[in-house]
Amino acid sequence: MAYNKTEQYDEAVTANLMTNYRSIIENIGEDPNREGLLKTPERMAKAMQYITQGYSIDAVEILNSAKFTEAYSEMVLVKNIELYSLCEHHLLPFFGKAHIAYIPNGYITGLSKLARVVDCFARRLQVQERLTHQILDVIQDTLQPLGVGVVIEAQHLCMMMRGVQKQNSVTTTSAFSGAFQENKTRSEFLKLISAELS
């Protein structure tokens, strides 16, 4: 039985990227015709398209696709959402987890949609600070909740592999709107994301 991959890529973009990646391989002193590198330009071209697919995804559409009227008005929290992104300064990965909470004001959204919103913005060339605010802003603007809280904890390979080479460093960013700007609500959120389930 044949093995067929299901991913689809723009052929013209793939061809252009392949040419560029082949040139990079040559310029760092490697032989792109070496057996282990023959298919590397194509693999890299497809990988780059895959990990930057967020540019073609609409976060508002994601949230609206599962937007429901609901009277619930307590905190909704989804924590430990895995994220993988590319630092726009060095094109090296950063990865970690996002914690998102909001207090509904008439509308809720499907829980998986919050994770999809993270992917929508993470799968772009990013800085963690911008990513944090983009997630908050789209939830606030689309669902119009009483408030939103977002915390991201991530490790950056640009700090771990090069430069200062601090392998155990973790960067934390946060953004809050509405009710989460009040100490009581923000403290509850931060306590919940640090608590372990028993």
BAFI-3210 file (N, C-alpha, C; in Angstrom, 3 decimals, decimal comma, padded with zeros to 6 digits):
// residues 198
n [1|2|3|4|5|6|7|8|9|10|11|12|13|14|15|16|17|18|19|20|21|22|23|24|25|26|27|28|29|30|31|32|33|34|35|36|37|38|39|40|41|42|43|44|45|46|47|48|49|50|51|52|53|54|55|56|57|58|59|60|61|62|63|64|65|66|67|68|69|70|71|72|73|74|75|76|77|78|79|80|81|82|83|84|85|86|87|88|89|90|91|92|93|94|95|96|97|98|99|100|101|102|103|104|105|106|107|108|109|110|111|112|113|114|115|116|117|118|119|120|121|122|123|124|125|126|127|128|129|130|131|132|133|134|135|136|137|138|139|140|141|142|143|144|145|146|147|148|149|150|151|152|153|154|155|156|157|158|159|160|161|162|163|164|165|166|167|168|169|170|171|172|173|174|175|176|177|178|179|180|181|182|183|184|185|186|187|188|189|190|191|192|193|194|195|196|197|198]
n.u [000,850|000,599|002,300|000,947|001,173|-000,926|-000,774|-001,044|000,538|001,503|002,666|004,306|005,309|006,633|008,643|010,135|011,032|012,537|014,694|015,896|016,552|018,326|020,395|021,136|022,138|024,384|025,805|026,546|028,532|028,045|027,262|024,707|024,085|024,752|023,873|022,249|021,220|019,814|016,979|016,425|016,020|013,399|011,950|012,327|011,099|008,425|007,998|008,310|006,121|004,102|004,489|004,015|001,394|-000,540|-000,965|-002,917|-005,208|-008,216|-008,770|-011,028|-013,096|-012,740|-013,531|-016,176|-017,323|-018,143|-019,807|-021,852|-024,959|-025,155|-025,886|-023,969|-021,628|-019,211|-015,665|-014,029|-011,587|-008,866|-006,034|-002,467|-002,130|-000,503|002,046|003,759|006,101|007,777|010,529|010,760|013,118|015,363|014,463|014,252|012,835|010,349|008,766|006,124|003,601|000,234|-002,071|-005,410|-008,119|-011,511|-014,335|-017,550|-020,010|-022,676|-022,056|-020,401|-017,623|-016,607|-014,446|-012,201|-011,760|-010,349|-007,800|-007,280|-007,177|-004,827|-002,992|-003,453|-002,265|000,259|001,457|003,038|005,546|006,876|006,870|006,923|005,606|003,855|002,277|000,906|-000,793|-002,266|-003,821|-005,377|-006,711|-008,322|-010,134|-011,381|-012,512|-014,199|-015,889|-016,753|-016,455|-016,619|-014,089|-010,657|-007,931|-004,570|-001,769|001,480|004,014|007,224|010,010|012,889|014,668|016,509|017,732|018,704|020,300|022,100|023,898|023,464|023,107|021,460|020,098|018,011|016,252|013,093|010,543|008,002|004,951|002,189|-001,233|-004,056|-007,531|-010,476|-012,359|-010,197|-008,252|-008,615|-007,413|-008,398|-009,704|-007,646|-005,746|-007,083|-007,142|-004,358|-003,702|-005,189|-003,980|-001,552|-002,099|-002,209|-004,161|-005,980]
n.v [-001,190|002,199|005,077|008,068|011,510|014,017|016,759|020,001|022,308|025,539|025,487|027,297|028,964|027,051|026,254|028,648|029,022|026,709|027,202|029,320|028,136|026,187|027,808|028,920|026,671|026,171|028,534|028,368|026,610|023,967|021,002|020,943|018,838|016,576|013,362|013,296|015,845|016,310|016,433|018,329|021,212|021,162|020,006|021,948|024,153|023,356|022,940|025,546|026,855|025,480|026,055|028,728|029,152|030,625|033,154|032,931|032,389|033,279|034,701|035,856|034,671|032,059|032,220|033,132|030,972|029,213|030,537|031,171|032,025|032,573|032,562|032,384|033,802|033,634|033,072|031,676|029,393|028,254|026,455|025,851|025,604|024,365|025,969|026,881|028,796|031,183|033,157|036,416|037,775|036,118|033,928|031,568|028,938|029,558|028,254|026,998|027,531|028,706|030,506|031,164|033,187|034,264|036,343|035,758|037,772|037,395|035,890|032,854|030,860|027,954|025,773|024,654|026,515|028,592|027,522|027,227|029,880|030,668|029,148|030,336|032,899|032,247|030,774|032,353|034,790|036,050|038,023|037,430|039,237|040,686|038,586|037,816|040,032|040,062|037,748|038,351|040,710|039,878|038,126|039,818|041,762|040,237|038,533|040,280|040,174|040,497|040,761|039,837|037,616|036,872|034,810|033,983|031,579|030,910|029,318|030,381|029,631|031,321|032,471|030,273|028,694|030,399|033,527|034,594|032,045|030,733|028,131|027,473|029,534|031,179|032,986|035,149|036,580|038,855|039,926|041,968|042,720|044,727|043,300|041,835|043,615|044,362|043,795|041,608|039,807|039,330|038,169|035,812|034,494|034,174|032,547|030,270|029,361|028,530|026,479|022,987|020,278|018,142]
n.w [000,000|-000,846|000,530|001,282|001,704|003,199|003,366|001,855|-000,282|-001,521|-004,704|-006,147|-004,127|-002,616|-004,441|-004,710|-002,073|-001,758|-003,499|-002,137|000,353|-000,467|-001,312|001,139|002,461|000,879|001,360|004,033|003,916|003,319|001,361|-000,810|-002,424|-001,152|000,101|002,491|002,485|000,198|-000,047|001,779|001,251|000,148|002,240|004,231|003,009|002,959|005,672|006,688|005,538|006,825|009,580|009,637|009,023|010,250|009,219|007,310|008,659|010,288|013,286|014,466|013,061|013,938|016,681|016,381|015,113|017,008|018,876|021,536|023,067|026,482|029,947|031,864|034,095|035,410|035,918|033,109|032,412|030,546|030,739|030,315|027,504|024,814|022,928|019,954|018,294|016,088|016,687|015,549|015,242|014,992|013,671|015,068|017,045|019,635|022,506|024,589|027,002|027,099|029,093|029,406|030,350|030,697|031,489|030,873|029,197|028,403|026,194|025,293|024,139|022,243|024,014|022,760|020,833|021,931|022,167|019,455|018,660|019,903|018,371|015,877|016,063|017,055|015,059|013,296|012,369|015,274|018,334|021,797|023,434|021,729|020,792|023,124|023,575|021,181|021,366|023,634|022,721|020,511|021,687|023,530|021,791|020,143|021,710|023,627|026,519|030,181|030,966|030,198|030,645|029,984|030,095|029,185|029,157|028,146|026,472|024,781|021,951|020,816|022,949|024,215|022,521|021,297|021,584|024,872|025,845|027,855|029,141|030,892|031,113|031,357|029,841|030,852|030,001|030,296|029,978|030,587|030,707|031,359|033,982|034,894|035,431|037,951|041,233|042,781|040,983|039,135|040,843|041,578|039,107|038,582|040,729|040,154|037,742|038,649|040,327|041,093|039,914|042,085]
ca.u [000,000|001,425|002,255|000,647|000,983|-002,138|-000,569|-001,025|001,364|001,541|003,821|005,208|005,982|007,557|009,793|010,952|011,680|013,553|015,870|016,536|017,145|019,500|021,443|021,586|022,966|025,668|026,513|027,127|029,666|027,630|027,021|023,291|023,953|025,051|022,681|021,389|020,689|019,160|015,569|016,280|015,356|011,959|011,386|012,322|010,093|007,099|007,924|008,114|004,730|003,242|004,590|003,567|000,069|-001,436|-001,283|-004,113|-006,303|-008,926|-009,089|-012,414|-013,924|-012,625|-014,374|-017,584|-017,823|-018,728|-020,200|-023,169|-025,579|-025,152|-025,983|-022,852|-020,830|-018,036|-014,443|-013,751|-010,129|-008,198|-004,612|-001,487|-002,309|000,819|002,236|005,038|006,161|009,104|011,001|010,966|014,443|016,377|013,768|014,429|011,575|010,093|007,676|005,715|002,178|-000,594|-003,201|-006,395|-009,372|-012,399|-015,597|-018,564|-020,988|-023,766|-021,597|-019,241|-017,156|-016,119|-013,147|-011,118|-011,525|-009,300|-006,535|-007,089|-006,773|-003,398|-002,276|-003,608|-001,276|001,589|002,027|003,482|006,770|006,302|007,526|005,984|004,814|002,771|001,413|000,059|-001,826|-003,145|-004,792|-006,319|-007,525|-009,347|-011,177|-012,120|-013,278|-015,184|-016,879|-017,161|-016,639|-016,369|-012,641|-009,833|-006,572|-003,705|-000,393|002,268|005,335|007,880|011,460|013,290|015,931|017,475|018,475|019,249|021,269|023,046|023,952|023,797|023,051|020,874|019,179|016,889|015,471|011,693|009,996|006,570|004,276|000,779|-002,073|-005,345|-008,509|-011,720|-012,373|-008,899|-007,381|-008,848|-006,506|-009,062|-009,915|-006,337|-005,124|-007,766|-006,657|-002,968|-003,705|-005,720|-003,056|-000,406|-002,564|-002,243|-005,404|-005,770]
ca.v [000,000|003,406|006,060|009,378|012,607|014,762|018,205|020,671|023,511|026,344|025,007|028,401|029,365|025,968|026,320|029,810|028,759|025,674|027,864|030,095|027,248|025,557|028,825|029,023|025,496|026,398|029,660|028,023|025,735|022,572|020,553|020,594|017,601|015,441|012,510|013,692|017,193|016,424|016,823|019,314|022,451|020,935|019,808|023,251|024,993|022,921|023,176|026,975|027,174|024,884|026,712|030,123|029,139|031,526|034,343|032,680|031,990|034,420|034,394|036,271|033,610|030,908|032,442|033,235|029,679|028,500|031,591|030,784|032,837|031,839|033,489|032,147|035,025|033,386|032,933|030,493|029,324|027,135|026,675|024,915|025,425|024,315|026,859|026,843|029,953|031,544|034,500|037,122|038,382|035,149|032,786|030,383|028,675|029,645|027,315|027,005|027,336|029,883|030,369|032,161|033,229|035,386|036,343|036,009|038,852|037,047|034,941|031,997|030,222|026,599|025,789|024,373|027,699|029,389|026,919|027,528|031,286|030,674|028,669|031,319|033,966|031,694|030,257|033,509|035,341|036,688|038,265|036,929|040,354|040,948|037,403|037,883|041,049|039,683|036,778|039,093|041,673|039,258|037,594|040,970|042,421|039,350|038,032|041,386|039,697|041,473|040,905|038,744|037,512|035,975|034,682|033,051|031,204|030,285|029,233|030,908|029,044|032,383|032,689|029,003|028,131|031,404|034,684|034,357|030,589|030,435|027,049|027,308|030,767|031,158|034,335|035,215|037,826|038,851|041,042|041,909|043,748|044,720|042,842|041,278|044,695|044,484|042,896|040,397|038,897|038,956|037,252|034,519|033,903|033,756|031,426|029,090|028,817|027,927|025,361|021,647|019,571|017,010]
ca.w [000,000|-000,978|001,609|000,710|002,648|002,880|003,402|000,565|-000,226|-002,724|-005,474|-006,483|-002,887|-002,280|-005,353|-004,352|-000,791|-001,978|-004,070|-001,071|001,356|-001,093|-001,264|002,535|002,734|000,210|001,965|005,331|003,674|003,140|-000,009|-000,926|-003,197|-000,287|000,235|003,605|002,288|-001,116|000,079|002,853|000,825|000,005|003,579|004,896|002,354|003,411|007,114|006,930|005,216|007,848|010,885|009,531|008,403|010,961|008,415|006,490|009,546|010,863|014,684|014,725|012,493|014,840|017,859|015,972|014,637|018,142|019,814|022,029|024,110|027,742|031,073|032,776|034,247|036,247|035,130|032,294|032,309|029,881|031,002|029,750|026,057|024,194|021,784|019,243|017,408|015,591|017,012|014,284|015,198|014,572|013,051|015,895|017,749|021,070|022,782|025,990|027,233|027,316|030,017|028,987|031,102|030,429|032,226|029,846|029,355|027,484|025,180|025,511|022,909|022,463|024,698|021,806|019,999|022,569|021,750|018,029|018,577|020,229|017,177|014,793|016,212|017,308|013,812|012,520|012,934|016,444|019,615|022,805|023,950|020,777|020,790|024,319|023,373|020,068|021,884|024,484|021,966|019,670|022,571|024,057|020,729|019,518|022,666|024,499|027,896|031,235|031,064|029,680|031,173|029,215|030,551|028,374|029,655|027,000|026,356|023,485|021,506|020,512|024,193|024,703|021,584|020,834|022,490|026,278|026,051|029,170|028,790|031,820|031,230|030,930|029,724|031,156|029,635|030,695|029,534|031,269|030,357|032,123|035,377|035,261|035,881|039,392|041,944|043,260|039,856|038,608|041,801|041,450|037,852|038,749|041,674|039,454|036,747|039,325|041,159|040,521|040,189|042,988]
c.u [000,892|001,237|002,071|000,462|-000,219|-001,939|-000,543|-000,283|001,286|002,819|004,821|005,991|007,016|008,817|010,719|011,719|012,789|014,837|016,632|017,210|018,367|020,694|021,989|022,522|024,358|026,480|027,065|028,240|029,320|027,377|025,554|023,047|024,328|023,760|021,719|020,722|019,892|017,727|015,344|015,641|013,836|011,295|011,280|011,252|008,699|006,926|007,641|006,681|003,787|003,281|004,289|002,167|-000,929|-001,807|-002,562|-005,320|-006,891|-009,374|-010,524|-013,373|-013,898|-013,578|-015,856|-018,174|-018,439|-019,048|-021,647|-023,662|-025,663|-025,110|-024,828|-021,964|-019,692|-016,830|-014,405|-012,251|-009,715|-006,705|-003,767|-001,749|-000,919|000,902|003,654|005,030|007,597|009,418|011,332|012,361|015,513|015,797|014,109|013,159|011,564|008,830|007,351|004,239|001,498|-001,716|-004,169|-007,643|-010,200|-013,654|-016,691|-019,522|-022,115|-023,377|-020,421|-018,808|-016,683|-014,717|-011,991|-010,801|-010,459|-007,922|-006,244|-006,677|-005,286|-002,594|-002,309|-002,518|000,138|002,251|002,274|004,869|006,339|007,345|006,472|005,077|003,614|001,760|000,422|-001,094|-002,766|-004,213|-005,837|-007,262|-008,630|-010,465|-012,036|-013,027|-014,406|-016,268|-017,435|-017,401|-016,405|-014,874|-011,939|-008,478|-005,784|-002,308|000,292|003,622|006,036|009,398|011,841|014,647|016,956|018,273|019,207|020,381|022,367|023,115|024,344|023,754|022,603|019,757|017,962|016,020|014,060|011,201|008,492|006,042|002,811|000,071|-003,454|-006,256|-009,717|-011,548|-011,027|-007,881|-007,570|-008,028|-007,154|-009,212|-008,594|-005,642|-005,754|-007,265|-005,243|-002,847|-004,169|-004,723|-001,828|-000,792|-002,525|-003,562|-005,113|-006,641]
c.v [001,248|004,324|007,429|010,411|013,435|016,278|018,784|021,996|024,233|025,988|026,119|028,860|028,317|026,037|027,484|029,580|027,716|026,277|028,621|029,208|026,527|026,531|028,980|027,878|025,664|027,458|029,372|026,990|024,267|022,275|020,132|019,330|016,357|014,686|012,983|015,037|017,351|016,940|017,879|020,624|022,291|020,763|021,143|024,172|024,641|023,168|024,644|027,396|026,659|025,689|028,209|030,216|030,070|032,767|034,162|032,262|033,229|034,073|034,779|035,197|032,358|031,068|032,494|031,913|028,847|029,511|031,347|031,765|032,013|032,834|033,351|033,387|034,866|033,159|031,602|030,481|028,075|027,385|025,588|024,589|025,462|025,309|026,728|027,999|030,176|032,982|035,240|037,742|037,423|033,957|031,479|030,179|029,200|028,841|027,351|026,765|028,670|029,537|031,504|032,056|034,414|035,240|036,719|037,140|038,613|036,012|034,111|031,457|028,813|026,625|025,547|025,587|028,598|028,846|027,218|028,982|031,417|030,250|029,683|032,386|033,436|031,222|031,401|033,884|036,263|037,187|037,920|038,038|040,641|039,806|037,450|038,861|040,700|038,700|037,488|039,956|041,005|038,655|038,735|041,584|041,549|038,903|039,127|040,922|040,813|041,685|039,671|038,799|036,511|036,003|033,656|032,841|030,458|030,283|029,585|030,335|030,105|032,765|031,431|028,466|029,101|032,517|034,301|032,877|030,225|029,416|026,941|028,553|030,578|032,598|034,290|036,580|037,715|040,064|040,858|043,019|043,638|044,275|042,303|042,355|044,980|043,419|041,574|039,366|038,418|037,955|035,872|033,779|033,362|032,584|030,153|028,501|028,172|026,725|024,047|020,990|018,372|015,825]
c.w [000,000|000,224|000,988|001,818|002,217|002,881|001,986|000,705|-001,558|-003,492|-005,793|-005,255|-002,496|-003,142|-005,000|-003,050|-000,943|-002,533|-002,985|-000,029|000,798|-001,047|000,149|002,869|002,111|000,934|003,357|005,180|003,517|001,673|-000,136|-001,750|-002,383|000,000|001,324|003,426|000,992|-001,008|001,153|002,391|000,674|001,365|004,321|004,327|002,842|004,911|007,411|006,612|006,299|009,145|010,833|008,916|009,097|010,186|007,600|007,329|010,205|012,285|015,042|014,228|013,372|016,023|017,499|015,511|015,760|019,243|020,224|023,078|025,385|028,886|032,063|032,857|035,251|035,333|034,375|032,039|031,547|030,057|030,358|028,281|025,416|023,042|021,255|018,262|016,956|015,994|015,715|014,161|014,683|013,822|013,762|016,713|019,184|021,326|024,267|026,111|027,489|028,278|029,676|029,868|030,632|031,275|031,246|030,223|028,350|026,448|025,695|024,152|023,246|023,044|023,738|020,941|020,605|022,197|020,283|017,816|018,904|019,007|016,041|014,871|016,439|016,020|012,821|013,043|014,066|017,426|020,666|023,332|023,043|020,775|021,956|024,111|022,219|020,525|022,727|023,652|021,165|020,515|023,110|022,991|020,192|020,479|023,567|025,941|028,906|031,447|030,533|030,367|030,347|029,833|029,657|029,041|028,531|027,137|024,923|023,084|021,125|021,756|024,620|023,833|021,184|021,868|023,906|026,655|027,466|028,973|029,687|031,955|030,680|030,923|029,965|030,760|030,040|030,129|030,160|030,774|031,283|033,562|035,830|035,625|037,365|040,118|042,322|042,134|039,293|039,529|041,733|040,211|038,019|039,715|040,983|038,452|037,387|040,167|040,393|040,876|041,084|042,602]
res [m|a|y|n|k|t|e|q|y|d|e|a|v|t|a|n|l|m|t|n|y|r|s|i|i|e|n|i|g|e|d|p|n|r|e|g|l|l|k|t|p|e|r|m|a|k|a|m|q|y|i|t|q|g|y|s|i|d|a|v|e|i|l|n|s|a|k|f|t|e|a|y|s|e|m|v|l|v|k|n|i|e|l|y|s|l|c|e|h|h|l|l|p|f|f|g|k|a|h|i|a|y|i|p|n|g|y|i|t|g|l|s|k|l|a|r|v|v|d|c|f|a|r|r|l|q|v|q|e|r|l|t|h|q|i|l|d|v|i|q|d|t|l|q|p|l|g|v|g|v|v|i|e|a|q|h|l|c|m|m|m|r|g|v|q|k|q|n|s|v|t|t|t|s|a|f|s|g|a|f|q|e|n|k|t|r|s|e|f|l|k|l|i|s|a|e|l|s]
***
